[in-house]
Amino acid sequence: MAADQDRYHLAWLLGIILFAMALRLLFAPWLSGNDDLSLGYSALDLLQHGWTVPGGNYGADYGIIVPLAGVFALFGVGTMQLALPSLIYAVVGIYVVYRIGALMFDPAIGLCGAAALALFPMAVEFSTLSFPDQPQGVVLGLAFLCVLRARRATDGRGGLGWAFAAGAWWAFGYYVRIDSFFMGFVFLLALGLGYLSWRHLFVIGAVALLLVGVELAIFAHVTGNPFYHARLEHLASAEVLSPTMNYRNLLSYPKFMFVTPYESGLQFYLLVAALLRVAFRPRRATVMLAGWVGIFLVWLWFGVDPFAHPIQLKAQLGRYLLSFCVPMSVLIGWLLVDLHRAGRRALAFAVGAAAIAVAIPFMQFNLLNFEPALATVRATEAARRHGWFPLYTDSQSSGI
C-alpha cells in the first residue's frame, strides 16, 4: 500500500514538472540582454582565457559562470545554452519544494507547494534567463533539504554525510550570490526548533567556511583584500542605486508583491495569508518556514550596503525575492491543503483557481519586457543571412 501511494505521489510530481516545463518553454524569454549577457560573457571569458582576477561582480559569480562555461564547452555558445542551467534549476526547485513539504508535513502539501512554484509567474519568467536569484533560492533549498535528511538519517554515521552536503550547498549558494550568508540564521532557527543538532551545525559551518575560505584566501593573496568579492558587489550595487534608478525606496518590494500581479501573480497575497494562519495556528514546521521567509525578507527589505559611506539601503529589485521561493511555495501549499482539510474546500479550490487564472495569462504579457532583446536577436540573424554588413548597433545590441 505504501509503495502504491509513493508511485501515486511521484506520478503527480512528474505531471507537475512536465506542466511546469511546458509553461517555461512556451513563455520562455531566453534572453534579457542585461545581467544574463554579462554573466554569459564572463563564462565565455573563463572558458577561453582561464581564471583571472575579476574586474566586476559578474566575473566573481562563480556559482553561475562556472556551470555556464561547462555548458558552452559541451554544447557551444547560444541563447538556449545560456538558459540551460537556469532551466535545470527550475526543475530541481520544484522537486526540492515537494521533498521539503513531504518531509515536514506530508506528500499532499509537498505536491501543492510544487504546483505553487510551477505557476509562479516570476519563476516562469526567470527559468530561461541566466540570473542568480532563482538558482540561489533553489541551492539554499537543497541545503535545507539536506538538513532535514541529516536529522532523519539511519545510515550509521548519524547523518554526517547529509550535514556535509548541506554545508557544501550553502557554500555553493555563496558563490551564486554572496548574501547566501544569511542562510546561517535559518540554520540557527532550525537548531532552536529541533531540526538541526549542534554536531550537524558544526559540520555545516566548518564545510561552508572551508569552501568559502578558498576564495577569501585567493583574493587576499592576489589583491590584498580577502573581501574583494564583496567589494565588487558594492560597486555594482552603487551603480544600480544611481539617482536615476529608484530602487532604494522601501516601497519597492510592497509595490512589486501586491501591485504588479503580472509578475508576482497572487503568490505574495497567499504568502501573507499563510503567515497570518501561522500566527494564529503555529506549528513547529510552519514557524520554521515562516522564519526562513522572514529572515530573507528582512534582509532584502531593510538590509544595507556595509561598504557604502554613508550607509545606504541595498538595491531592491523584485527578482531578489526569488531567494526565498522555496519556503514561500511550501507555505502556500500548506495553506491550501490546511484550508481543504479544515472543511473549507470551496475556499481552497476558489483561491487555487484564482491564482491559476491570474498567473497563466500574464506569463504571455511578461514577454513584452524582453521584446527588444529578442527583436535584436532576430535582426542580427537576418543580417547574417542577407549580408547586411557593416552593421552599426548600440552597445547592448552589439553584445547580443
PAGUFI-5427 format. One record per atom (N, C-alpha, C): y, x, z. Coordinates in pm, whole numbers, padded with zeros to 5 digits, always signed. Each point is the difference from the previous one (the first is absolute). Layout:
YXZ
...
***
This chain:
-00121+00084+00000
+00121-00084+00000
+00126+00087+00000
+00000+00105+00085
+00118+00088+00006
+00022+00070-00133
-00112+00041-00064
+00012+00068-00130
+00056-00095-00105
-00042-00126+00005
+00054-00099-00095
+00149-00021+00020
+00040-00006+00126
+00143-00016+00029
+00080+00120-00048
-00055+00121+00019
+00068+00120-00046
+00019-00003-00151
-00105-00041-00072
+00010-00009-00146
+00102-00105-00041
+00004-00109+00075
+00097-00107-00028
+00143+00052+00015
+00026+00070+00109
+00135+00053+00023
+00035+00107-00103
-00095+00087-00034
+00026+00104-00099
+00025-00060-00137
-00067-00109-00031
+00025-00068-00128
+00143-00054-00005
+00044-00058+00111
+00138-00048+00007
+00099+00116-00011
-00030+00110+00068
+00088+00116-00007
+00009+00052-00143
-00113+00009-00068
-00001+00046-00139
+00084-00093-00087
-00012-00131+00024
+00080-00096-00076
+00149+00019+00024
+00038+00025+00125
+00141+00022+00032
+00050+00127-00068
-00081+00107+00003
+00041+00126-00062
+00015-00017-00151
-00095-00071-00064
+00010-00022-00145
+00123-00082-00035
+00028-00102+00081
+00119-00082-00023
+00126+00082+00019
+00001+00084+00104
+00115+00087+00025
+00021+00097-00116
-00108+00057-00051
+00011+00092-00114
+00054-00073-00123
-00045-00122-00022
+00049-00077-00114
+00150-00022+00011
+00048-00036+00120
+00144-00019+00020
+00076+00129-00024
-00054+00111+00051
+00070+00128-00011
+00004+00052-00143
-00102-00028-00077
+00000+00043-00139
+00082-00095-00087
-00003-00128+00034
+00076-00098-00077
+00150+00018+00019
+00040+00031+00123
+00143+00012+00031
+00037+00145+00029
-00064+00092-00068
+00023+00143+00025
+00128+00048-00067
+00094+00057+00075
+00118+00061-00063
-00029+00138-00056
-00096+00073+00060
-00046+00133-00042
+00103+00111+00022
+00128-00028-00016
+00099+00107+00009
+00134-00059+00041
+00068+00068+00094
+00135-00043+00039
+00106+00095-00054
-00040+00125-00026
+00098+00099-00044
+00081+00059+00113
-00042-00022+00125
+00074+00052+00116
-00088+00100+00076
-00038-00033+00122
-00078+00093+00081
-00133+00037-00066
-00062-00096-00067
-00129+00029-00062
+00013+00107-00107
+00111-00003-00072
+00023+00101-00103
+00015+00139+00064
+00076+00006+00110
+00022+00128+00069
-00130+00053+00060
-00080-00089+00058
-00129+00042+00057
-00095+00045-00111
+00003-00071-00113
-00084+00039-00113
+00035+00138-00051
+00130+00030-00012
+00041+00133-00046
-00036+00107+00102
+00008-00033+00129
-00039+00097+00103
-00149+00030-00008
-00081-00104-00026
-00144+00020-00015
-00031+00084-00123
+00072-00027-00108
-00021+00077-00123
+00041+00146+00019
+00109+00021+00073
+00043+00137+00028
-00103+00073+00085
-00057-00069+00099
-00104+00060+00083
-00121+00037-00084
-00036-00087-00093
-00116+00025-00084
+00022+00118-00094
+00120+00010-00053
+00028+00103-00102
+00038+00135+00059
+00069-00001+00116
+00053+00126+00052
-00054+00038+00138
-00083-00086+00058
-00048+00029+00134
+00106-00031+00106
-00032+00039+00125
+00090-00035+00109
+00122+00091+00003
+00116-00061+00015
+00125+00072+00023
+00074-00072+00112
+00098+00065+00059
+00080-00065+00104
+00075-00117-00063
-00023-00122+00048
+00066-00115-00063
+00150+00003+00021
+00072-00042-00103
+00145-00008+00010
+00050-00137+00037
-00091-00097+00004
+00037-00137+00036
-00114-00068+00072
+00027-00117+00055
-00101-00068+00083
-00122-00042-00080
+00015-00031-00130
-00115-00044-00078
-00104+00111-00011
+00045+00122-00015
-00092+00112-00012
-00076+00030+00128
+00047-00056+00114
-00067+00021+00129
-00090-00116+00039
-00004-00105-00081
-00086-00115+00031
-00141+00026-00052
-00068+00094+00063
-00127+00048-00052
-00109-00107+00001
+00010-00096+00089
-00098-00108+00003
+00006-00088-00124
+00110+00006-00073
+00014-00074-00126
-00021+00092-00119
+00066+00116+00000
+00000+00081-00122
-00131+00075-00022
-00072+00037+00106
-00127+00071-00020
-00104-00092-00065
-00023-00124+00051
-00091-00089-00073
+00048-00029-00143
+00131-00013-00020
+00051-00023-00135
-00030+00117-00091
+00018+00120+00050
-00030+00119-00080
-00149+00001-00039
-00086-00042+00092
-00143-00010-00032
-00027-00102-00109
+00066-00114+00008
-00015-00102-00105
+00047+00052-00134
+00116+00067-00002
+00052+00057-00125
-00096+00103-00057
-00061+00080+00087
-00093+00102-00047
-00124-00062-00063
-00045-00114+00055
-00123-00063-00048
+00024-00090-00121
+00111-00076+00003
+00019-00106-00099
+00123+00016-00088
+00073+00109+00017
+00121+00018-00078
+00119-00066+00068
+00117+00010-00066
+00125-00050+00057
+00043-00126-00072
+00033-00103+00075
+00047-00125-00058
+00033-00099+00109
+00055-00114-00040
+00043-00099+00100
-00120-00059+00075
-00111-00023-00069
-00116-00056+00068
-00061+00101+00098
+00000+00127-00040
-00050+00104+00091
+00092+00012+00122
+00130-00015-00022
+00097+00006+00111
-00026-00112+00101
-00047-00114-00050
-00020-00116+00087
-00138-00004+00064
-00095+00079-00051
-00140-00013+00045
-00019+00019+00150
+00057+00105+00064
-00021+00012+00146
+00053-00121+00077
+00114-00053-00040
+00056-00116+00070
-00092-00120-00014
-00060-00017-00117
-00092-00112-00021
-00124+00015+00088
-00047+00123+00015
-00114+00024+00090
+00037-00032+00144
+00119+00045+00043
+00046-00033+00135
+00008-00150+00022
+00041-00074-00103
+00013-00145+00012
-00135-00064+00032
-00104+00045-00069
-00134-00054+00024
-00051+00042+00138
+00018+00127+00034
-00044+00049+00131
+00071-00075+00113
+00130-00029-00020
+00076-00071+00102
-00058-00137+00030
-00043-00071-00104
-00060-00133+00020
-00130+00013+00080
-00079+00101-00032
-00124+00023+00075
+00031+00035+00146
+00099+00086+00023
+00035+00042+00136
+00045-00120+00083
+00080-00088-00058
+00044-00120+00072
-00122-00084+00039
-00092-00017-00095
-00121-00078+00030
-00078+00062+00115
-00022+00132-00005
-00081+00065+00102
+00066-00005+00137
+00132+00022+00005
+00069-00006+00130
-00006-00141+00055
+00024-00100-00086
-00007-00139+00044
-00140-00036+00049
-00103+00048-00071
-00137-00032+00039
-00038+00068+00131
+00043+00123+00020
-00036+00073+00121
+00077-00051+00122
+00127-00035-00019
+00081-00044+00114
-00020-00148+00031
-00038-00079-00102
-00019-00144+00019
-00137-00039-00057
+00000-00042-00125
-00124-00037-00068
+00024+00005-00151
-00105-00006-00082
+00017+00014-00144
+00091-00103-00064
+00004-00122+00052
+00085-00103-00060
+00148+00042+00007
+00041+00053+00114
+00138+00046+00014
+00024+00122-00089
-00100+00088-00009
+00013+00113-00090
+00020-00042-00144
-00076-00101-00045
+00013-00049-00138
+00135-00065-00023
+00046-00078+00096
+00131-00065-00015
+00112+00103-00003
-00011+00104+00082
+00099+00107-00002
-00002+00075-00132
-00121+00025-00053
-00011+00068-00130
+00066-00083-00109
-00018-00131+00005
+00064-00088-00098
+00152+00003+00014
+00048+00010+00125
+00145+00007+00022
+00059+00124-00065
-00069+00114+00011
+00050+00122-00064
-00014-00008-00152
-00109-00060-00046
-00022-00014-00144
+00112-00078-00066
+00058-00096+00074
+00102-00090-00056
+00142+00038+00040
+00018+00114+00065
+00133+00043+00043
+00076+00050-00123
+00107-00068-00044
+00068+00039-00124
+00045+00146-00004
+00053+00052+00111
+00046+00138-00001
-00118+00096-00011
-00113-00033+00061
-00118+00085-00014
-00049-00001-00144
+00004-00116-00065
-00037-00008-00141
+00095+00085-00085
+00129-00012+00028
+00103+00073-00076
-00020+00151+00007
-00033+00052+00118
-00009+00144+00019
-00143+00054-00017
-00093-00085-00038
-00138+00045-00017
-00020+00083-00126
+00094-00006-00093
-00009+00084-00119
+00124+00088-00014
+00067+00025+00112
+00114+00091+00002
-00030+00114+00097
+00033+00120-00040
-00031+00116+00085
+00111+00022+00101
-00001-00082+00104
+00091+00011+00114
-00084+00024+00125
+00055+00062+00104
-00082+00035+00116
-00022-00112+00100
+00069-00113-00012
+00004-00097+00109
-00133-00072+00022
-00058-00056-00105
-00128-00068+00016
-00112+00098+00033
-00008+00117-00067
-00101+00098+00043
+00012+00037+00147
+00123+00016+00050
+00017+00031+00142
-00061-00109+00087
+00030-00126-00032
-00055-00110+00079
-00151-00003-00002
-00059+00028-00116
-00146-00002-00013
-00063+00116+00075
+00057+00119-00012
-00054+00119+00067
+00005-00016+00152
+00110-00053+00052
+00008-00022+00144
-00097-00110+00043
-00022-00097-00088
-00102-00101+00028
-00139+00062+00008
-00028+00096-00089
-00128+00071+00005
-00015+00078+00131
+00110+00060+00046
-00004+00073+00127
-00035-00094+00115
+00060-00118+00001
-00028-00095+00107
-00142-00056-00012
-00046-00022-00123
-00137-00046-00019
-00099+00102+00057
+00028+00128-00019
-00085+00105+00058
+00002-00004+00153
+00117-00034+00058
+00008-00016+00145
-00094-00110+00048
+00001-00113-00072
-00089-00111+00037
-00146+00040-00013
-00031+00074-00106
-00139+00043-00019
-00041+00101+00107
+00093+00085+00042
-00031+00098+00106
-00036-00070+00129
+00071-00108+00029
-00026-00073+00124
-00138-00066-00001
-00047-00038-00119
-00129-00070-00011
-00115+00092-00036
+00028+00128-00015
-00100+00094-00052
-00123+00008+00090
-00117+00006-00064
-00126+00018+00073
-00079+00113-00066
+00075+00102-00050
-00063+00107-00077
-00047+00117+00085
+00013-00011+00131
-00044+00108+00088
+00107+00104+00027
+00109-00003-00079
+00110+00095+00022
+00120-00069+00064
-00018-00122+00043
+00108-00071+00069
+00120-00031-00088
-00021-00010-00130
+00109-00037-00090
+00096+00112-00033
-00036+00124+00032
+00092+00112-00024
+00026+00021-00150
-00102-00027-00083
+00020+00012-00144
+00104-00098-00051
-00004-00123+00051
+00100-00100-00039
+00138+00037+00052
+00006+00057+00121
+00130+00044+00054
+00057+00113-00085
-00087+00092-00043
+00044+00108-00089
+00056-00059-00129
-00071-00099-00056
+00047-00064-00124
+00134-00070+00022
+00016-00064+00116
+00128-00067+00030
+00114+00101+00002
-00023+00116+00062
+00103+00103+00002
+00032+00053-00138
-00107+00016-00083
+00021+00050-00137
+00081-00101-00082
-00032-00128+00011
+00077-00102-00073
+00144-00007+00049
+00018+00015+00131
+00138-00001+00053
+00079+00117-00058
-00061+00117-00004
+00067+00116-00058
+00029-00022-00148
-00096-00059-00070
+00023-00030-00142
+00117-00097-00016
+00009-00096+00094
+00114-00091-00002
+00133+00074+00010
+00004+00105+00081
+00120+00083+00010
+00034+00061-00136
-00100+00047-00071
+00024+00061-00131
+00038-00103-00106
-00035-00126+00024
+00045-00108-00089
+00145-00035+00031
+00028-00019+00127
+00137-00032+00043
+00017+00051+00142
+00104+00076+00021
+00013+00079+00121
+00010-00085+00127
+00052-00124-00012
+00016-00080+00121
-00130-00066+00045
-00113+00038-00060
-00130-00042+00053
-00022+00053+00141
+00085+00093+00041
-00001+00049+00139
-00004-00115+00099
+00066-00111-00032
+00012-00111+00095
-00132-00072+00023
-00102+00031-00080
-00131-00057+00027
-00052+00049+00134
+00054+00111+00049
-00039+00049+00132
+00026-00101+00109
+00109-00075-00010
+00030-00103+00099
-00100-00116-00009
-00048-00026-00121
-00103-00103-00017
-00128+00044+00070
-00035+00128-00013
-00118+00050+00068
+00015-00007+00152
+00119+00027+00050
+00023-00011+00144
-00016-00144+00047
+00047-00095-00081
-00020-00141+00032
-00148-00034-00001
-00072+00052-00099
-00145-00023-00007
-00070+00057+00123
+00049+00113+00049
-00055+00059+00122
+00022-00095+00118
+00120-00052+00012
+00032-00090+00111
-00079-00131-00004
-00034-00045-00121
-00072-00128-00014
-00151+00018-00007
-00046+00124+00013
-00144+00024+00005
-00067+00016-00135
+00075+00016-00107
-00059+00023-00132
-00025+00148-00027
+00047+00085+00089
-00007+00143-00022
-00020+00069+00134
-00087+00100+00004
-00022+00076+00122
+00087+00125-00001
+00017+00058+00120
+00076+00124+00009
-00064+00111-00082
-00132+00006+00001
-00070+00104-00075
+00026-00014-00150
-00010-00123-00049
+00026-00023-00142
+00147+00027-00035
+00090-00038+00089
+00142+00026-00025
+00027+00149-00010
-00064+00078+00087
+00018+00145-00004
-00048+00057-00133
-00116-00047-00047
-00055+00048-00127
+00093-00039-00115
+00046-00123+00000
+00090-00048-00106
+00127+00086-00004
+00060+00021+00118
+00123+00078+00006
-00021+00144-00041
-00112+00060+00043
-00027+00141-00033
-00021+00018-00149
-00077-00089-00061
-00027+00010-00144
+00128-00018-00080
+00078-00102+00036
+00126-00026-00071
+00096+00117+00015
+00011+00053+00122
+00091+00112+00024
-00043+00122-00079
-00130+00025-00007
-00051+00114-00076
+00034-00014-00148
-00025-00118-00057
+00021-00019-00143
+00148-00003-00036
+00082-00062+00082
+00145+00001-00025
+00057+00138+00029
-00058+00068+00099
+00047+00134+00035
-00011+00099-00114
-00093-00023-00092
-00012+00088-00118
+00131+00000-00077
+00055-00121-00026
+00127-00008-00072
+00114+00063+00081
+00005-00030+00129
+00107+00055+00083
-00003+00153+00000
-00120+00055+00009
-00013+00146+00003
+00040+00063-00134
-00042-00064-00108
+00034+00055-00133
+00150-00004-00023
+00062-00112+00031
+00145-00010-00021
+00076+00093+00094
-00050+00017+00123
+00064+00094+00092
-00005+00142-00056
-00113+00035-00060
-00016+00135-00055
+00085+00019-00126
+00004-00101-00087
+00065+00014-00131
+00149-00026+00006
+00041-00099+00079
+00142-00040+00002
+00070+00035+00131
-00077+00032+00104
+00060+00023+00131
+00024-00126+00079
-00036-00115-00058
+00022-00130+00066
-00130-00079-00005
-00071-00014+00115
-00126-00075-00002
+00020-00147-00038
+00122-00051+00021
+00028-00140-00031
+00074-00014-00133
-00032+00089-00091
+00063-00002-00132
-00026-00132-00072
-00122-00054+00013
-00034-00128-00062
+00092-00111+00052
+00017-00004+00132
+00088-00101+00059
+00143+00018-00049
+00041+00124-00017
+00135+00028-00052
+00016-00056-00141
-00102+00014-00083
+00005-00055-00136
+00011-00153+00003
-00073-00062+00092
+00008-00146+00013
+00140-00042+00043
+00061+00078+00089
+00137-00030+00042
+00096+00005-00119
-00012+00102-00083
+00090+00013-00115
-00019-00117-00096
-00124-00042-00020
-00026-00115-00088
+00056-00128+00060
-00014-00015+00132
+00052-00119+00068
+00151-00005-00008
+00063+00115+00011
+00147+00004-00009
+00046-00046-00137
-00080+00029-00102
+00033-00044-00136
-00013-00152-00011
-00110-00054+00056
-00021-00144-00004
+00109-00073+00077
+00045+00060+00109
+00101-00065+00085
+00142+00034-00044
+00018+00022-00129
+00135+00026-00050
+00086-00125+00016
+00133+00015+00004
+00088-00115+00025
-00018-00113-00100
-00045+00032-00123
-00013-00105-00101
-00129-00078+00012
-00090+00039+00090
-00129-00068+00016
-00010-00052+00143
+00003-00130+00017
+00008-00059+00133
-00140-00018+00060
-00068+00113+00028
-00133-00006+00057
-00004+00041+00146
+00116+00011+00064
-00001+00033+00143
+00038-00122+00083
+00014-00114-00063
+00039-00123+00067
-00121-00059+00074
+00019-00037+00126
-00110-00055+00078
-00047-00136-00051
+00073-00059-00092
-00043-00126-00060
-00089+00021-00122
-00020+00125-00041
-00078+00026-00121
-00142-00055+00012
-00069+00030+00109
-00137-00047+00014
-00010-00151+00019
+00082-00062+00087
-00009-00146+00011
+00024-00071-00133
+00094+00051-00079
+00025-00062-00130
-00121+00014-00090
-00060+00118+00002
-00118+00020-00085
-00116-00088+00045
-00021-00009+00130
-00116-00072+00052
+00010-00151-00016
+00123-00052+00011
+00013-00146+00009
+00086-00064-00108
+00070+00080-00080
+00090-00057-00101
-00046+00033-00142
-00098+00088-00016
-00045+00039-00134
-00149-00028-00015
-00040-00127-00007
-00143-00033-00009
-00064+00048-00129
+00081+00035-00101
-00061+00049-00124
-00070+00134+00021
+00041+00078+00100
-00070+00126+00030
-00084-00008+00127
+00044-00078+00096
-00072-00004+00128
-00088-00123+00017
+00012-00098-00090
-00077-00122+00016
+00032-00068+00132
-00100-00062+00059
+00018-00060+00133
-00062+00088+00109
-00038+00123-00036
-00073+00086+00092
+00073+00024+00131
+00130+00023-00006
+00071+00032+00124
+00028-00124+00084
+00010-00116-00064
+00005-00124+00078
-00132-00019+00074
-00112+00026-00070
-00131-00011+00064
-00017+00104+00110
+00055+00120-00022
-00006+00103+00103
+00074-00044+00125
+00119-00056-00015
+00076-00047+00116
-00077-00110+00072
-00059-00093-00077
-00079-00106+00062
-00118+00059+00078
-00064+00103-00057
-00113+00064+00069
+00047+00068+00128
+00115+00069-00006
+00050+00069+00119
+00037-00100+00110
+00055-00115-00039
+00032-00103+00100
-00129-00055+00062
-00102-00016-00082
-00128-00049+00053
-00062+00103+00094
+00016+00127-00033
-00048+00106+00089
+00074-00005+00133
+00132-00024-00006
+00080-00004+00123
-00047-00110+00094
-00041-00115-00056
-00041-00113+00083
-00150-00002+00028
-00078+00067-00088
-00145+00004+00020
-00049+00143-00018
+00041+00091+00088
-00035+00141-00020
-00149+00026+00018
-00051+00083-00089
-00136+00054+00012
+00011+00149-00021
-00095+00072+00050
+00007+00145-00009
+00015+00046-00147
-00078-00059-00089
+00003+00041-00140
+00133-00034-00066
+00052-00119+00028
+00126-00039-00064
+00118+00080+00056
-00006+00031+00128
+00105+00084+00060
-00001+00139-00064
-00121+00052-00025
-00013+00131-00065
+00067-00002-00138
-00030-00099-00079
+00054-00009-00136
+00150-00026+00002
+00044-00089+00090
+00143-00028+00011
+00077+00125+00043
-00060+00077+00093
+00065+00124+00042
+00011+00100-00113
-00106+00010-00081
+00001+00089-00117
+00113-00038-00096
+00010-00128-00031
+00110-00047-00086
+00135+00031+00065
+00011-00031+00129
+00127+00018+00070
+00046+00145+00004
-00093+00092+00021
+00036+00143+00007
+00063+00045-00131
-00063-00035-00111
+00054+00044-00129
+00126-00077-00039
+00005-00128+00035
+00118-00078-00034
+00123+00050+00076
-00018+00033+00127
+00112+00053+00078
+00047+00133-00059
-00095+00085-00038
+00038+00129-00060
+00074-00021-00132
-00054-00085-00086
+00063-00021-00130
+00137-00063+00013
+00014-00091+00095
+00123-00078+00012
+00108+00076+00077
-00038+00065+00109
+00099+00063+00087
-00011+00153+00004
-00091+00056-00078
-00017+00145+00000
+00121+00072-00056
+00019+00122+00044
+00114+00080-00045
-00050+00129-00062
+00088+00063-00076
-00029+00129-00060
+00042+00108+00100
-00096+00069+00064
+00035+00095+00106
+00071+00124-00052
-00004+00024-00132
+00065+00118-00056
+00143-00028-00044
+00043-00126+00007
+00134-00036-00046
+00103+00026+00109
+00117+00038-00041
+00113+00020+00093
+00123-00069-00060
+00048-00107+00062
-00055-00065+00121
-00129-00076-00031
-00071-00039+00107
-00125-00074-00015
+00027-00130-00074
-00087-00033-00095
+00017-00124-00076
-00136-00066-00022
+00001-00128-00034
-00123-00073-00027
-00072+00062-00118
-00133-00007+00003
-00077+00044-00115
+00010-00104-00110
-00043+00037-00120
+00003-00092-00113
-00086-00123+00031
+00045-00116-00047
-00072-00125+00025
-00028-00068-00135
-00112+00036-00058
-00043-00057-00127
-00118-00093+00025
-00002-00112-00070
-00102-00101+00024
-00141+00052-00013
-00024+00091-00095
-00136+00050-00022
-00054+00079+00119
+00088+00049+00088
-00047+00072+00118
-00085-00090+00091
+00019-00131-00010
-00075-00093+00085
-00149+00000-00032
-00037+00054-00116
-00142+00010-00033
-00074+00096+00093
+00074+00078+00079
-00066+00093+00092
-00081-00071+00107
+00032-00128+00027
-00083-00076+00096
-00064-00122-00066
-00030+00011-00130
-00061-00113-00071
-00140-00033+00053
-00071+00099+00053
-00136-00025+00048
-00001-00087+00126
+00067+00039+00111
-00002-00088+00117
+00066-00134-00026
+00105-00003-00084
+00065-00126-00032
-00098-00096-00067
-00078+00051-00095
-00095-00086-00072
-00110-00050+00092
-00049+00085+00090
-00103-00044+00095
+00056-00110+00091
+00124+00017+00045
+00062-00102+00085
+00016-00132-00073
+00038+00004-00127
+00014-00122-00078
-00136-00068-00015
-00104+00080-00027
-00134-00056-00008
-00041-00066+00130
+00030+00067+00112
-00032-00058+00132
+00075-00130+00020
+00129-00005-00035
+00080-00121+00019
-00062-00119-00072
-00034+00017-00128
-00050-00112-00079
-00137-00046+00049
-00088+00095+00031
-00133-00038+00049
+00010-00063+00138
+00089+00052+00084
+00016-00055+00135
+00053-00143-00006
+00094-00025-00089
+00049-00138-00018
-00113-00092-00045
-00079+00049-00094
-00112-00079-00051
-00099-00032+00112
-00031+00097+00081
-00098-00020+00107
+00056-00082+00116
+00132-00003+00010
+00062-00079+00106
+00013-00147-00039
-00057-00038-00114
+00003-00139-00043
+00117-00035-00090
+00081+00101-00036
+00114-00026-00088
-00033+00047-00143
-00107-00057-00052
-00048+00043-00130
+00098-00031-00111
+00057-00117+00005
+00095-00039-00105
+00119+00095-00002
+00050+00035+00118
+00112+00092+00008
-00038+00138-00054
-00118+00049+00038
-00045+00131-00047
-00011+00003-00152
-00061-00104-00059
-00014-00006-00146
+00136-00015-00068
+00088-00080+00061
+00133-00019-00060
+00080+00130-00001
-00005+00072+00110
+00072+00128+00008
-00058+00099-00100
-00131+00008-00008
-00063+00091-00095
+00035-00036-00144
-00005-00130-00031
+00033-00044-00136
+00146+00029-00034
+00089-00020+00097
+00142+00029-00024
+00021+00149-00026
-00069+00085+00075
+00014+00145-00019
-00046+00040-00140
-00111-00059-00046
-00049+00031-00135
+00097-00052-00105
+00051-00122+00021
+00090-00062-00097
+00130+00078-00015
+00045+00064+00107
+00122+00080-00006
-00029+00138-00059
-00113+00057+00036
-00028+00140-00036
-00025+00020-00149
-00094-00073-00057
-00046+00031-00135
+00107-00019-00107
+00076-00111-00001
+00101-00013-00105
+00105+00111+00003
+00035+00049+00117
+00103+00103+00009
-00051+00138-00042
-00131+00019-00008
-00052+00130-00043
+00044+00031-00142
+00002-00102-00087
+00050+00019-00136
+00150+00026+00002
+00072-00072+00084
+00145+00016+00012
+00037+00143+00040
-00080+00059+00089
+00031+00135+00050
-00008+00106-00108
-00073-00028-00109
-00010+00098-00108
+00135+00025-00067
+00093-00093+00015
+00133+00020-00059
+00068+00124+00058
-00034+00035+00126
+00058+00119+00061
-00033+00127-00077
-00111-00003-00073
-00051+00122-00064
+00014-00004-00152
+00066-00102-00052
+00013-00013-00144
+00073+00118-00065
+00107+00054+00062
+00065+00116-00064
-00095+00118-00020
-00081+00032+00103
-00094+00112-00013
-00106-00030-00105
-00055-00123+00001
-00103-00035-00095
+00055-00005-00142
+00125-00048-00014
+00063-00001-00132
+00021+00142-00052
+00032+00093+00089
+00017+00139-00040
-00133+00058-00049
-00109-00033+00071
-00132+00046-00044
-00030-00052-00140
+00025-00130-00022
-00028-00057-00132
+00087+00064-00107
+00127+00028+00034
+00092+00059-00097
-00042+00142-00037
-00043+00079+00100
-00040+00138-00030
-00130+00002-00081
-00091-00096+00026
-00121-00008-00081
+00034-00033-00145
+00096-00091-00018
+00044-00033-00136
+00066+00121-00067
+00078+00077+00079
+00066+00119-00056
-00103+00101-00048
-00108+00016+00076
-00105+00093-00042
-00068-00047-00129
-00027-00131-00004
-00069-00052-00119
+00084+00015-00125
+00131-00023+00011
+00087-00005-00118
+00080+00128-00021
-00015+00097+00090
+00070+00126-00018
+00151-00009+00016
+00042-00079+00098
+00146-00015+00023
+00052+00118+00082
+00012+00114-00062
+00046+00119+00071
+00110+00067-00080
+00095+00067+00069
+00008+00019+00146
+00031-00130+00072
-00047-00008+00125
+00015-00121+00080
+00092+00029+00118
+00106-00077+00014
+00098+00022+00108
-00021-00107+00108
-00015+00043+00125
-00027-00093+00109
+00080+00039+00123
+00008-00094+00094
+00054+00034+00131
-00106+00076+00078
+00035+00053+00118
-00090+00089+00073
-00127-00072+00045
+00012-00126+00046
-00118-00071+00047
-00095-00031-00117
+00056-00046-00111
-00084-00029-00117
-00066+00126-00051
+00070+00114+00006
-00058+00126-00042
-00121+00035+00085
+00009-00024+00131
-00113+00025+00090
-00119-00087-00032
+00026-00128-00029
-00110-00092-00034
-00068+00044-00129
***
